[in-house]
Structure formats: structure tokens, C-alpha cells
Amino acid sequence: MDLVGIIPTGKVWGLILRDLILDSKTLFEKAGKKLMIDILTERPCPLPRLAYDKDLRKYRVEGFYLQAFDIKSEVERLHNISIDKVLVLTDVDICDPPCMNGFGFSDAVNRMFAIVSIFKLEKGASETVLRDRLVKEAAHELGHTYGLDHCAKSICPMSDSPSTLEIDQKAKEFCPRCTEMLSDSGYGRYWGV
């Protein structure tokens, strides 16, 4: 069972975190991937100052990943545990140049960190719609940390989403192909493990 730590930043806090944890566990369990998900901080972390790019007027994800690495390391040291994945949540506009627009990103190098911003997800959304969008986008970015690529099936959380319209049309369940790739052994049989 993998331990996924959530690090809220900015003004992300409250019931939306509880709902995200419960819905995400259910979504991944349906795909045969058991996760233990917990919040790593007692309150939202301040936004990393070094992440803000004045020229772009957006926050670069690297600053969040550095902050997340420090928090992850400290929590692991204090509690003598190993955290497998970290999901950072924020409420600001984020980018990972050259990709300037996105609802979330994942660390393609270490496959340990993912980030999702509610900045664009909450536009015109009720609480229920925002919760569903957040769960689907978190599943998408965490899926990348488990080695999943974009899926051709538009209802799968791993399909590409250029707008919230595509996110709203996704199911809260991985397609059979992505489910097969998400095995308890790590990256699934397609990854040779």
C-alpha cells in the first residue's frame, strides 16, 4: 500500500480535502491500487515565494516541488515513515514552462510529486462540481506519477483535458487499460515489474 501525502498551500483547506481523500482512495481502489492518503501539514503552507515568476505572472511548479520535498523529508524523519507520492494542492495559477496552461502537473523525472491548482478548476463551478473536478485532476496527475500516459478514452481520468469541459465529461474511474496498468506491483505489467 502506497502512502500519498497531501500538502495544501495558499487557501486550500477544509472539507474539500476530506472529500478529495475519500473520493481519491475509492477511485484508485476500483483500479486495484490501494492508497493511504493523509495531509502532511497542520494547516495550509504559505505559497513558495521563489515559485512566483513576475514575467509570467504565474507560479512555477518547481518551487512547489522543492517545498514539498522539504516537508516530505521532515515528516519522514519525524515519524520514521516513507512517503511514496506527494500531491500539492494550491489556489494560484501554475505553469511548467514550456507548458503555460494547465490544471495540474506531475514530476516527470522522479515520478514522486504532483500538483493541482483549483485556480482554473473553480471557475463557474458549484462546490460539487469543483470537488469532482479536483478528484479527477488529482487522479490524472497521480496517475502520471505511477507511469500512466494520456489515455485516448475521453471518459478516463488519464485523458488530456485542455478545458474544464473535458474534465466534467470524465468518469471518476480509470478505463480498463489504465486500470490494468495500475497494479499493486508499482507501474503495472507494461512497465516490466
NUZATI-696799 format. One record per residue (C-alpha): x, y, z; chain. Coordinates in pm, whole numbers, plus 50000, padded with zeros to 5 digits. Layout:
// NUZATI-696799
<pt c1="X" c2="Y" c3="Z" lofi="A"/>
...
This chain:
// NUZATI-696799
<pt c1="50000" c2="50000" c3="50000" lofi="A"/>
<pt c1="50143" c2="50336" c3="49897" lofi="A"/>
<pt c1="50136" c2="50640" c3="50122" lofi="A"/>
<pt c1="50034" c2="50958" c3="49943" lofi="A"/>
<pt c1="50089" c2="51280" c3="50134" lofi="A"/>
<pt c1="49885" c2="51589" c3="50057" lofi="A"/>
<pt c1="50036" c2="51935" c3="50104" lofi="A"/>
<pt c1="49779" c2="52215" c3="50082" lofi="A"/>
<pt c1="49913" c2="52562" c3="50002" lofi="A"/>
<pt c1="49757" c2="52905" c3="49985" lofi="A"/>
<pt c1="49391" c2="52899" c3="50086" lofi="A"/>
<pt c1="49321" c2="52532" c3="50014" lofi="A"/>
<pt c1="49177" c2="52379" c3="50331" lofi="A"/>
<pt c1="48864" c2="52236" c3="50485" lofi="A"/>
<pt c1="48605" c2="51987" c3="50368" lofi="A"/>
<pt c1="48739" c2="51982" c3="50013" lofi="A"/>
<pt c1="49048" c2="51798" c3="50145" lofi="A"/>
<pt c1="48839" c2="51538" c3="50328" lofi="A"/>
<pt c1="48628" c2="51479" c3="50017" lofi="A"/>
<pt c1="48939" c2="51458" c3="49797" lofi="A"/>
<pt c1="49095" c2="51196" c3="50023" lofi="A"/>
<pt c1="48783" c2="50978" c3="50037" lofi="A"/>
<pt c1="48699" c2="51004" c3="49667" lofi="A"/>
<pt c1="49061" c2="50951" c3="49555" lofi="A"/>
<pt c1="49102" c2="50641" c3="49769" lofi="A"/>
<pt c1="48783" c2="50498" c3="49621" lofi="A"/>
<pt c1="48885" c2="50583" c3="49263" lofi="A"/>
<pt c1="49225" c2="50416" c3="49297" lofi="A"/>
<pt c1="49085" c2="50115" c3="49489" lofi="A"/>
<pt c1="48846" c2="50050" c3="49198" lofi="A"/>
<pt c1="49159" c2="50023" c3="48983" lofi="A"/>
<pt c1="49320" c2="49779" c3="49228" lofi="A"/>
<pt c1="49564" c2="50035" c3="49372" lofi="A"/>
<pt c1="49533" c2="50067" c3="49747" lofi="A"/>
<pt c1="49646" c2="50404" c3="49879" lofi="A"/>
<pt c1="49675" c2="50551" c3="50221" lofi="A"/>
<pt c1="49626" c2="50927" c3="50181" lofi="A"/>
<pt c1="49692" c2="51181" c3="50454" lofi="A"/>
<pt c1="49754" c2="51553" c3="50492" lofi="A"/>
<pt c1="50117" c2="51620" c3="50584" lofi="A"/>
<pt c1="50072" c2="51964" c3="50743" lofi="A"/>
<pt c1="49860" c2="52102" c3="51026" lofi="A"/>
<pt c1="49749" c2="52398" c3="50814" lofi="A"/>
<pt c1="49799" c2="52523" c3="50459" lofi="A"/>
<pt c1="50157" c2="52610" c3="50376" lofi="A"/>
<pt c1="50239" c2="52956" c3="50251" lofi="A"/>
<pt c1="50294" c2="52985" c3="49879" lofi="A"/>
<pt c1="50663" c2="52940" c3="49795" lofi="A"/>
<pt c1="50794" c2="53290" c3="49719" lofi="A"/>
<pt c1="51062" c2="53166" c3="49482" lofi="A"/>
<pt c1="50797" c2="52994" c3="49269" lofi="A"/>
<pt c1="50642" c2="53320" c3="49151" lofi="A"/>
<pt c1="50760" c2="53435" c3="48810" lofi="A"/>
<pt c1="50698" c2="53809" c3="48773" lofi="A"/>
<pt c1="50738" c2="53799" c3="48395" lofi="A"/>
<pt c1="50487" c2="53517" c3="48352" lofi="A"/>
<pt c1="50260" c2="53632" c3="48639" lofi="A"/>
<pt c1="50225" c2="53268" c3="48737" lofi="A"/>
<pt c1="50378" c2="53027" c3="48984" lofi="A"/>
<pt c1="50630" c2="52776" c3="48850" lofi="A"/>
<pt c1="50578" c2="52422" c3="48976" lofi="A"/>
<pt c1="50948" c2="52370" c3="49062" lofi="A"/>
<pt c1="50914" c2="52597" c3="49365" lofi="A"/>
<pt c1="50624" c2="52387" c3="49494" lofi="A"/>
<pt c1="50819" c2="52065" c3="49434" lofi="A"/>
<pt c1="51116" c2="52198" c3="49635" lofi="A"/>
<pt c1="50887" c2="52299" c3="49920" lofi="A"/>
<pt c1="50712" c2="51961" c3="49904" lofi="A"/>
<pt c1="51045" c2="51775" c3="49911" lofi="A"/>
<pt c1="51148" c2="51961" c3="50229" lofi="A"/>
<pt c1="50814" c2="51892" c3="50400" lofi="A"/>
<pt c1="50815" c2="51527" c3="50291" lofi="A"/>
<pt c1="51170" c2="51478" c3="50421" lofi="A"/>
<pt c1="51089" c2="51637" c3="50757" lofi="A"/>
<pt c1="50769" c2="51435" c3="50805" lofi="A"/>
<pt c1="50954" c2="51114" c3="50715" lofi="A"/>
<pt c1="51231" c2="51198" c3="50963" lofi="A"/>
<pt c1="50996" c2="51295" c3="51248" lofi="A"/>
<pt c1="50762" c2="50997" c3="51211" lofi="A"/>
<pt c1="51004" c2="50737" c3="51074" lofi="A"/>
<pt c1="50785" c2="50665" c3="50771" lofi="A"/>
<pt c1="50830" c2="50653" c3="50396" lofi="A"/>
<pt c1="50604" c2="50867" c3="50179" lofi="A"/>
<pt c1="50568" c2="50730" c3="49825" lofi="A"/>
<pt c1="50394" c2="51019" c3="49648" lofi="A"/>
<pt c1="50316" c2="51382" c3="49729" lofi="A"/>
<pt c1="50019" c2="51575" c3="49595" lofi="A"/>
<pt c1="50045" c2="51951" c3="49631" lofi="A"/>
<pt c1="49722" c2="52150" c3="49616" lofi="A"/>
<pt c1="49712" c2="52522" c3="49555" lofi="A"/>
<pt c1="49480" c2="52805" c3="49458" lofi="A"/>
<pt c1="49709" c2="53006" c3="49228" lofi="A"/>
<pt c1="49776" c2="52995" c3="48854" lofi="A"/>
<pt c1="50061" c2="52748" c3="48789" lofi="A"/>
<pt c1="50284" c2="52666" c3="48493" lofi="A"/>
<pt c1="50566" c2="52434" c3="48399" lofi="A"/>
<pt c1="50737" c2="52603" c3="48103" lofi="A"/>
<pt c1="50709" c2="52548" c3="47818" lofi="A"/>
<pt c1="50358" c2="52436" c3="47922" lofi="A"/>
<pt c1="50197" c2="52760" c3="48031" lofi="A"/>
<pt c1="49840" c2="52646" c3="48092" lofi="A"/>
<pt c1="49728" c2="52352" c3="48293" lofi="A"/>
<pt c1="49514" c2="52245" c3="48583" lofi="A"/>
<pt c1="49795" c2="52033" c3="48723" lofi="A"/>
<pt c1="50136" c2="51888" c3="48654" lofi="A"/>
<pt c1="50348" c2="51595" c3="48765" lofi="A"/>
<pt c1="50718" c2="51550" c3="48818" lofi="A"/>
<pt c1="50830" c2="51358" c3="48510" lofi="A"/>
<pt c1="51181" c2="51293" c3="48646" lofi="A"/>
<pt c1="51126" c2="51139" c3="48990" lofi="A"/>
<pt c1="50758" c2="51048" c3="48949" lofi="A"/>
<pt c1="50705" c2="51144" c3="49310" lofi="A"/>
<pt c1="50540" c2="51485" c3="49304" lofi="A"/>
<pt c1="50214" c2="51606" c3="49152" lofi="A"/>
<pt c1="50044" c2="51942" c3="49180" lofi="A"/>
<pt c1="49686" c2="52050" c3="49113" lofi="A"/>
<pt c1="49555" c2="52405" c3="49126" lofi="A"/>
<pt c1="49192" c2="52493" c3="49187" lofi="A"/>
<pt c1="49258" c2="52835" c3="49031" lofi="A"/>
<pt c1="49101" c2="52740" c3="48696" lofi="A"/>
<pt c1="48901" c2="52442" c3="48824" lofi="A"/>
<pt c1="48674" c2="52659" c3="49039" lofi="A"/>
<pt c1="48571" c2="52899" c3="48760" lofi="A"/>
<pt c1="48192" c2="52878" c3="48733" lofi="A"/>
<pt c1="48178" c2="52564" c3="48949" lofi="A"/>
<pt c1="47949" c2="52474" c3="49235" lofi="A"/>
<pt c1="48107" c2="52302" c3="49537" lofi="A"/>
<pt c1="48007" c2="51962" c3="49399" lofi="A"/>
<pt c1="48146" c2="52032" c3="49052" lofi="A"/>
<pt c1="48470" c2="52168" c3="49199" lofi="A"/>
<pt c1="48509" c2="51857" c3="49417" lofi="A"/>
<pt c1="48456" c2="51627" c3="49118" lofi="A"/>
<pt c1="48699" c2="51825" c3="48902" lofi="A"/>
<pt c1="48962" c2="51819" c3="49176" lofi="A"/>
<pt c1="48930" c2="51443" c3="49225" lofi="A"/>
<pt c1="48958" c2="51374" c3="48851" lofi="A"/>
<pt c1="49254" c2="51608" c3="48805" lofi="A"/>
<pt c1="49431" c2="51469" c3="49114" lofi="A"/>
<pt c1="49378" c2="51116" c3="48979" lofi="A"/>
<pt c1="49519" c2="51230" c3="48644" lofi="A"/>
<pt c1="49836" c2="51380" c3="48792" lofi="A"/>
<pt c1="49890" c2="51097" c3="49042" lofi="A"/>
<pt c1="49836" c2="50856" c3="48754" lofi="A"/>
<pt c1="50133" c2="51017" c3="48579" lofi="A"/>
<pt c1="50345" c2="50955" c3="48890" lofi="A"/>
<pt c1="50256" c2="50586" c3="48854" lofi="A"/>
<pt c1="50375" c2="50586" c3="48494" lofi="A"/>
<pt c1="50045" c2="50628" c3="48312" lofi="A"/>
<pt c1="50044" c2="50836" c3="47993" lofi="A"/>
<pt c1="49748" c2="51021" c3="47846" lofi="A"/>
<pt c1="49463" c2="50792" c3="47753" lofi="A"/>
<pt c1="49266" c2="50802" c3="47426" lofi="A"/>
<pt c1="48938" c2="50728" c3="47607" lofi="A"/>
<pt c1="48779" c2="51066" c3="47680" lofi="A"/>
<pt c1="48595" c2="50943" c3="47990" lofi="A"/>
<pt c1="48913" c2="50812" c3="48157" lofi="A"/>
<pt c1="49074" c2="51044" c3="48416" lofi="A"/>
<pt c1="49402" c2="50997" c3="48224" lofi="A"/>
<pt c1="49267" c2="51161" c3="47908" lofi="A"/>
<pt c1="49406" c2="51504" c3="47824" lofi="A"/>
<pt c1="49194" c2="51799" c3="47937" lofi="A"/>
<pt c1="49253" c2="52133" c3="47768" lofi="A"/>
<pt c1="48942" c2="52278" c3="47938" lofi="A"/>
<pt c1="48710" c2="52212" c3="48231" lofi="A"/>
<pt c1="48452" c2="52083" c3="47982" lofi="A"/>
<pt c1="48667" c2="51774" c3="47919" lofi="A"/>
<pt c1="48725" c2="51727" c3="48293" lofi="A"/>
<pt c1="48349" c2="51743" c3="48358" lofi="A"/>
<pt c1="48292" c2="51469" c3="48098" lofi="A"/>
<pt c1="48540" c2="51229" c3="48260" lofi="A"/>
<pt c1="48427" c2="50949" c3="48488" lofi="A"/>
<pt c1="48566" c2="50904" c3="48837" lofi="A"/>
<pt c1="48702" c2="50566" c3="48731" lofi="A"/>
<pt c1="49002" c2="50458" c3="48524" lofi="A"/>
<pt c1="48935" c2="50281" c3="48194" lofi="A"/>
<pt c1="49018" c2="49907" c3="48170" lofi="A"/>
<pt c1="49358" c2="49973" c3="48005" lofi="A"/>
<pt c1="49468" c2="50223" c3="48271" lofi="A"/>
<pt c1="49325" c2="50002" c3="48546" lofi="A"/>
<pt c1="49535" c2="49713" c3="48420" lofi="A"/>
<pt c1="49846" c2="49930" c3="48423" lofi="A"/>
<pt c1="49782" c2="50040" c3="48782" lofi="A"/>
<pt c1="49874" c2="49722" c3="48965" lofi="A"/>
<pt c1="49989" c2="49689" c3="49325" lofi="A"/>
<pt c1="50335" c2="49600" c3="49195" lofi="A"/>
<pt c1="50405" c2="49960" c3="49107" lofi="A"/>
<pt c1="50395" c2="50058" c3="48742" lofi="A"/>
<pt c1="50197" c2="49764" c3="48607" lofi="A"/>
<pt c1="50289" c2="49481" c3="48373" lofi="A"/>
<pt c1="50356" c2="49721" c3="48086" lofi="A"/>
<pt c1="50650" c2="49863" c3="48281" lofi="A"/>
<pt c1="50817" c2="49527" c3="48328" lofi="A"/>
<pt c1="50771" c2="49493" c3="48704" lofi="A"/>
